[in-house]
Amino acid sequence: MMTQGKVWGETTEIFKNMNTEVHYLEVDKNGFCSEHKHNYKYNIFFVIEGRLRIKIWRERGKEPDITVLGPKEWSAVPPGTYHQFEAIDNTKCLEIYQVFLEEIDIIRRKVGGIKK
């Protein structure tokens, strides 16, 4: 496990494979992350203790959707969506990144066949 200090608290990577990562976060009261997006990852937050405010900018130029999560509550942010979290209290949560592969993930240059 690798723990990394952040300006808002700390994050510990507890699991990682090719399409999923799980991080344990401890976010200090009033600590917040940058407004950011992930091109390919879903970002899922599951609160263990405390309260976490999640802002999601679903439409450009519009106000964000705001969700407040308490213990045993979760929220998912789809890929390509700007978002930000902020701790209302000292908060412990899981941050889960998951990549879903596209069913149609092929671009053909030439058609296949059988040589005669």
C-alpha positions as a Markdown table, in Angstrom:
| # | Residue | x | y | z |
|---|---|---|---|---|
| 1 | Met | 0.0 | 0.0 | 0.0 |
| 2 | Met | 1.2 | 3.5 | -0.8 |
| 3 | Thr | 0.0 | 6.5 | 1.2 |
| 4 | Gln | 0.3 | 10.0 | -0.3 |
| 5 | Gly | -0.2 | 13.3 | 1.5 |
| 6 | Lys | -2.5 | 15.8 | -0.1 |
| 7 | Val | -3.3 | 19.4 | 0.7 |
| 8 | Trp | -6.8 | 18.2 | 1.8 |
| 9 | Gly | -5.6 | 15.1 | 3.8 |
| 10 | Glu | -4.2 | 11.8 | 2.5 |
| 11 | Thr | -4.9 | 8.9 | 0.2 |
| 12 | Thr | -3.8 | 5.3 | 0.4 |
| 13 | Glu | -4.0 | 3.0 | -2.6 |
| 14 | Ile | -5.4 | -0.3 | -1.3 |
| 15 | Phe | -6.1 | -2.2 | -4.6 |
| 16 | Lys | -5.2 | -1.8 | -8.3 |
| 17 | Asn | -5.5 | -3.9 | -11.4 |
| 18 | Met | -5.9 | -3.1 | -15.1 |
| 19 | Asn | -9.4 | -1.5 | -14.8 |
| 20 | Thr | -10.1 | -0.8 | -11.1 |
| 21 | Glu | -8.4 | 1.1 | -8.4 |
| 22 | Val | -9.5 | 1.6 | -4.8 |
| 23 | His | -8.2 | 4.3 | -2.5 |
| 24 | Tyr | -8.9 | 5.0 | 1.1 |
| 25 | Leu | -9.2 | 8.7 | 1.7 |
| 26 | Glu | -9.0 | 10.7 | 4.9 |
| 27 | Val | -10.2 | 14.2 | 4.1 |
| 28 | Asp | -9.8 | 17.0 | 6.7 |
| 29 | Lys | -12.8 | 19.1 | 7.5 |
| 30 | Asn | -13.2 | 21.8 | 4.8 |
| 31 | Gly | -10.6 | 20.1 | 2.7 |
| 32 | Phe | -11.4 | 19.9 | -1.0 |
| 33 | Cys | -9.8 | 18.6 | -4.2 |
| 34 | Ser | -9.4 | 20.4 | -7.5 |
| 35 | Glu | -12.2 | 20.6 | -10.1 |
| 36 | His | -11.2 | 17.9 | -12.5 |
| 37 | Lys | -12.3 | 15.1 | -14.8 |
| 38 | His | -11.2 | 11.7 | -15.9 |
| 39 | Asn | -11.4 | 10.9 | -19.6 |
| 40 | Tyr | -12.0 | 7.1 | -19.1 |
| 41 | Lys | -12.6 | 6.4 | -15.4 |
| 42 | Tyr | -15.8 | 6.3 | -13.4 |
| 43 | Asn | -15.1 | 8.0 | -10.0 |
| 44 | Ile | -17.2 | 6.4 | -7.2 |
| 45 | Phe | -17.2 | 7.7 | -3.7 |
| 46 | Phe | -18.3 | 5.6 | -0.7 |
| 47 | Val | -18.4 | 7.4 | 2.7 |
| 48 | Ile | -17.4 | 5.4 | 5.8 |
| 49 | Glu | -17.4 | 8.2 | 8.3 |
| 50 | Gly | -18.2 | 11.9 | 8.2 |
| 51 | Arg | -19.9 | 13.8 | 5.4 |
| 52 | Leu | -18.6 | 14.5 | 1.9 |
| 53 | Arg | -20.0 | 17.1 | -0.6 |
| 54 | Ile | -19.7 | 16.1 | -4.2 |
| 55 | Lys | -20.1 | 18.7 | -7.0 |
| 56 | Ile | -20.7 | 17.4 | -10.5 |
| 57 | Trp | -20.8 | 19.8 | -13.5 |
| 58 | Arg | -23.0 | 17.9 | -15.9 |
| 59 | Glu | -23.5 | 20.8 | -18.4 |
| 60 | Arg | -21.0 | 23.4 | -19.4 |
| 61 | Gly | -21.8 | 26.9 | -18.1 |
| 62 | Lys | -24.5 | 25.5 | -15.6 |
| 63 | Glu | -24.3 | 25.3 | -11.9 |
| 64 | Pro | -23.1 | 22.0 | -10.5 |
| 65 | Asp | -25.3 | 19.3 | -9.1 |
| 66 | Ile | -24.5 | 19.0 | -5.4 |
| 67 | Thr | -24.9 | 15.8 | -3.4 |
| 68 | Val | -24.0 | 15.4 | 0.3 |
| 69 | Leu | -23.0 | 11.9 | 1.3 |
| 70 | Gly | -23.1 | 10.5 | 4.8 |
| 71 | Pro | -21.9 | 7.1 | 6.1 |
| 72 | Lys | -22.8 | 4.1 | 3.9 |
| 73 | Glu | -23.8 | 6.4 | 1.0 |
| 74 | Trp | -22.2 | 6.6 | -2.4 |
| 75 | Ser | -22.2 | 8.6 | -5.6 |
| 76 | Ala | -20.7 | 7.9 | -9.0 |
| 77 | Val | -19.2 | 10.4 | -11.5 |
| 78 | Pro | -19.2 | 9.3 | -15.1 |
| 79 | Pro | -16.1 | 9.7 | -17.3 |
| 80 | Gly | -15.6 | 13.1 | -19.0 |
| 81 | Thr | -17.5 | 15.0 | -16.2 |
| 82 | Tyr | -15.9 | 17.7 | -14.1 |
| 83 | His | -16.3 | 17.1 | -10.4 |
| 84 | Gln | -14.9 | 18.1 | -7.0 |
| 85 | Phe | -15.3 | 16.8 | -3.4 |
| 86 | Glu | -15.2 | 18.7 | -0.2 |
| 87 | Ala | -15.4 | 17.3 | 3.4 |
| 88 | Ile | -18.0 | 18.9 | 5.6 |
| 89 | Asp | -16.6 | 17.0 | 8.6 |
| 90 | Asn | -13.4 | 15.0 | 9.0 |
| 91 | Thr | -14.3 | 12.3 | 6.5 |
| 92 | Lys | -13.1 | 8.7 | 5.8 |
| 93 | Cys | -14.2 | 7.3 | 2.5 |
| 94 | Leu | -13.3 | 4.9 | -0.4 |
| 95 | Glu | -12.6 | 6.4 | -3.8 |
| 96 | Ile | -13.1 | 3.8 | -6.5 |
| 97 | Tyr | -11.9 | 4.3 | -10.1 |
| 98 | Gln | -13.3 | 1.9 | -12.7 |
| 99 | Val | -12.9 | 1.8 | -16.4 |
| 100 | Phe | -15.5 | 0.1 | -18.5 |
| 101 | Leu | -14.4 | -1.2 | -21.8 |
| 102 | Glu | -16.5 | -0.3 | -24.8 |
| 103 | Glu | -18.3 | -3.3 | -26.4 |
| 104 | Ile | -17.5 | -1.9 | -29.8 |
| 105 | Asp | -13.9 | -1.1 | -29.4 |
| 106 | Ile | -12.5 | -1.9 | -32.9 |
| 107 | Ile | -11.6 | 0.2 | -35.9 |
| 108 | Arg | -10.9 | -1.8 | -39.0 |
| 109 | Arg | -8.6 | -0.7 | -41.8 |
| 110 | Lys | -9.4 | -3.7 | -44.0 |
| 111 | Val | -12.0 | -6.4 | -44.0 |
| 112 | Gly | -10.8 | -9.9 | -43.1 |
| 113 | Gly | -11.5 | -13.0 | -45.2 |
| 114 | Ile | -10.1 | -16.3 | -46.5 |
| 115 | Lys | -7.3 | -16.4 | -49.1 |
| 116 | Lys | -8.0 | -18.7 | -52.1 |
